[in-house]
Amino acid sequence: MLRYALLELLRRKPLTGYDIRQRFQQSVMFCWHAHLAQIYPELRRLEREALLRSKCEIQTHRPNRTIYAITRRGREALAAWQKAALIRFEMKDDLLLRVYGIDAMAAADGEALLALAARAHAERLATYEAIKEQIEARYGVLRALPNDSLLGPLLCLEWGLRYERMYRDWCAWALQRLAERGGRGGPNGSQPTLDLYGLAAPERASRARRPLHERRQQHHDAKEPGISPAKRSRKTRERC
């Protein structure tokens, strides 16, 4: 996905590698994160595939710099990707995976983990709010949308604001729940460890426990909903 983030940035204007890095830290950060070590190798791959081109700009009083620009083939690839079906949404969250097993942690460690996450998301929320203030100071009230090219970034910015606000509030709620437990739990707790597998589909689980002949009868009844119970019972005996 990094290649499409790069192509989208270059669709807007030609950029140097430094410019691209700055945008990952200040604008594309709402929807995609990338390390500097990932950006330049991907730019070289895109150039080999003719999805972008680069040129060296000679500067007199500064080091020369490389400027990247999207090609027609790159625009076509970006447009095709935007119209393609979305891949399956999957959840991968390092913090949540740790919280899932928080009962095995000492209460103080669990509280420290959530407090750290709360601070991190509060800081990122403050960053997004500052970016929004800067945009409004330059372009006015965002509802007016002075330029259509702002629509996508502003939608992503709003998502980032809502997400960070939600995460910050959830951390505060989770910390409160831990406080209500009064320090109980931890790796040496006396309570049995419960497994939540199967709780999301209790109806299916109950059907699976029923005898096979009852499940077959229910399936047959669904095919013949108009048959009276007496007639259905007689047909069942005949089949047996």
C-alpha positions in Angstrom: 0.0 0.0 0.0 3.0 2.3 0.5 3.4 2.7 -3.3 -0.2 4.1 -3.6 0.4 6.6 -0.8 3.5 7.8 -2.6 1.7 8.0 -6.0 -1.1 10.0 -4.4 1.3 12.5 -2.9 3.1 12.8 -6.3 -0.3 13.2 -8.1 -0.7 16.4 -6.2 2.8 17.8 -7.1 6.4 16.8 -7.8 8.3 16.3 -4.5 11.8 15.5 -3.2 12.4 12.7 -0.9 12.6 15.1 2.0 9.2 16.7 1.0 7.6 13.2 0.9 9.0 12.4 4.4 7.6 15.6 5.8 4.2 14.8 4.4 4.2 11.4 6.0 4.8 13.2 9.3 2.2 16.0 8.8 -0.6 15.0 6.4 -0.7 11.3 5.3 -0.1 10.4 8.9 -3.9 10.4 9.3 -4.2 7.2 7.2 -0.8 5.7 6.6 2.5 5.4 8.4 5.9 4.8 6.8 9.5 4.8 8.0 12.2 6.7 6.0 13.9 3.4 5.3 10.8 2.2 3.4 10.2 5.3 1.3 13.4 5.5 -0.8 13.5 1.8 -1.8 9.8 2.0 -2.8 10.5 5.2 -4.9 13.2 3.3 -6.8 10.8 0.4 -7.4 8.2 2.7 -8.7 10.7 4.3 -11.1 11.8 1.0 -12.4 8.2 0.2 -13.2 7.8 3.6 -14.9 5.1 4.7 -12.5 7.2 7.8 -11.6 10.3 9.6 -13.0 13.0 11.5 -11.2 15.4 14.2 -12.2 18.4 15.8 -10.5 18.0 19.5 -9.8 21.4 21.3 -9.8 21.6 23.9 -7.0 24.3 26.5 -6.6 24.5 27.1 -2.9 22.8 23.9 -1.7 23.4 20.2 -2.3 21.7 18.9 -5.5 18.3 17.3 -5.0 16.2 14.6 -6.7 12.7 15.5 -7.6 10.1 12.8 -8.2 7.0 13.2 -10.4 4.2 10.8 -11.3 3.9 9.5 -14.9 0.9 8.8 -16.9 1.3 5.1 -16.2 1.5 6.0 -12.5 -1.8 7.9 -12.7 -3.4 5.0 -14.4 -2.2 2.5 -11.8 -3.4 4.8 -9.0 -6.8 5.2 -10.6 -7.1 1.4 -11.1 -6.2 0.8 -7.4 -8.8 3.3 -6.2 -11.5 1.5 -8.1 -10.4 -2.0 -7.1 -12.3 -3.9 -4.5 -11.2 -3.3 -0.9 -9.2 -6.1 0.8 -10.7 -7.6 3.9 -10.6 -5.3 6.9 -8.4 -6.8 9.6 -7.7 -5.7 13.1 -4.0 -5.7 14.3 -3.4 -3.6 17.4 -0.4 -4.3 19.6 -1.9 -2.6 22.6 -5.2 -4.4 22.4 -3.4 -7.8 22.1 -1.6 -7.0 25.4 -4.9 -5.8 27.0 -6.6 -9.0 26.0 -4.3 -10.8 28.4 -4.2 -8.1 31.0 -5.5 -10.5 33.7 -2.1 -12.2 33.7 -0.4 -8.9 34.4 0.2 -7.2 37.8 -2.4 -4.5 38.3 0.3 -1.8 38.3 1.7 -3.0 35.0 -1.7 -3.0 33.4 -2.4 0.5 34.6 1.0 1.7 33.4 0.3 0.2 29.9 -3.1 1.9 29.6 -1.8 5.2 30.9 1.1 5.2 28.4 -1.4 4.5 25.6 -3.7 7.3 26.8 -0.9 9.8 26.8 0.3 8.8 23.3 -3.2 9.1 21.8 -3.9 12.4 23.6 -0.6 13.8 22.1 -1.5 12.6 18.6 -5.0 14.1 19.0 -3.4 17.4 20.0 -1.2 17.2 16.9 -4.2 16.6 14.6 -6.1 19.5 16.3 -3.2 21.8 15.7 -3.0 20.7 12.0 -6.8 21.4 11.7 -6.3 24.9 13.2 -3.5 25.7 10.8 -5.6 24.6 7.8 -8.5 26.7 9.0 -6.2 29.7 9.5 -5.0 29.4 5.9 -8.2 28.3 4.1 -11.0 29.4 6.4 -13.9 27.3 7.8 -13.4 23.8 6.4 -17.2 23.3 5.8 -16.8 25.8 2.9 -14.1 23.7 1.1 -12.4 26.4 -0.9 -10.7 23.7 -3.1 -11.9 20.2 -4.0 -8.4 18.8 -3.6 -8.8 19.4 0.1 -11.8 17.0 0.5 -9.9 13.8 0.8 -7.2 15.0 3.2 -9.9 16.7 5.4 -12.0 13.5 5.5 -8.9 11.6 6.6 -8.1 14.3 9.1 -11.5 14.1 10.6 -11.3 10.3 10.8 -7.9 10.7 12.7 -9.4 13.2 15.1 -12.4 11.0 15.9 -10.2 7.9 16.2 -7.7 9.4 18.5 -10.4 10.9 20.6 -12.2 7.5 20.9 -8.9 5.7 21.8 -8.1 8.3 24.4 -11.5 8.0 26.0 -11.4 4.2 25.8 -8.1 4.2 27.7 -9.6 6.4 30.4 -12.6 4.0 30.7 -10.3 0.9 30.8 -8.2 2.5 33.5 -11.4 3.1 35.5 -12.4 -0.5 35.2 -9.0 -1.6 36.5 -9.3 0.8 39.4 -12.7 -0.7 40.3 -11.1 -4.2 40.5 -9.1 -2.9 43.4 -5.8 -4.5 42.4 -7.2 -8.0 42.0 -5.7 -10.3 39.3 -2.2 -10.9 38.2 -0.3 -14.0 37.1 -0.8 -15.7 40.5 -4.6 -15.2 40.7 -6.7 -18.0 42.1 -9.6 -17.6 39.6 -9.8 -20.1 36.7 -8.9 -18.8 33.2 -12.0 -18.7 31.0 -12.0 -19.2 27.2 -14.4 -17.0 25.2 -14.3 -19.2 22.1 -17.8 -19.9 20.9 -19.6 -17.2 22.9 -20.1 -15.1 19.8 -22.4 -17.8 18.3 -24.4 -19.5 21.1 -27.3 -20.5 18.8 -25.0 -22.4 16.5 -23.3 -24.0 19.4 -26.6 -25.1 20.9 -27.7 -26.6 17.5 -24.4 -28.5 17.3 -25.2 -30.2 20.7 -28.6 -31.4 19.6 -29.0 -35.0 18.5 -28.4 -35.6 14.8 -32.0 -36.8 14.0 -33.4 -33.6 15.5 -31.2 -31.4 13.4 -32.2 -33.4 10.3 -35.8 -33.0 11.2 -35.4 -29.2 11.6 -33.8 -29.0 8.2 -36.6 -31.0 6.6 -39.2 -28.9 8.3 -37.7 -25.7 6.9 -38.2 -27.2 3.4 -42.0 -28.0 4.1 -43.2 -25.2 6.4 -46.9 -25.8 5.6 -47.2 -29.4 7.0 -49.1 -29.8 10.2 -47.2 -31.3 13.2 -49.3 -34.5 13.2 -48.7 -35.1 9.5 -45.0 -34.3 9.9 -44.7 -36.8 12.7 -46.4 -39.5 10.6 -44.1 -38.8 7.7 -41.1 -39.0 10.1 -42.3 -42.5 11.3 -42.7 -43.6 7.7 -39.2 -42.6 6.9 -37.9 -44.4 9.9 
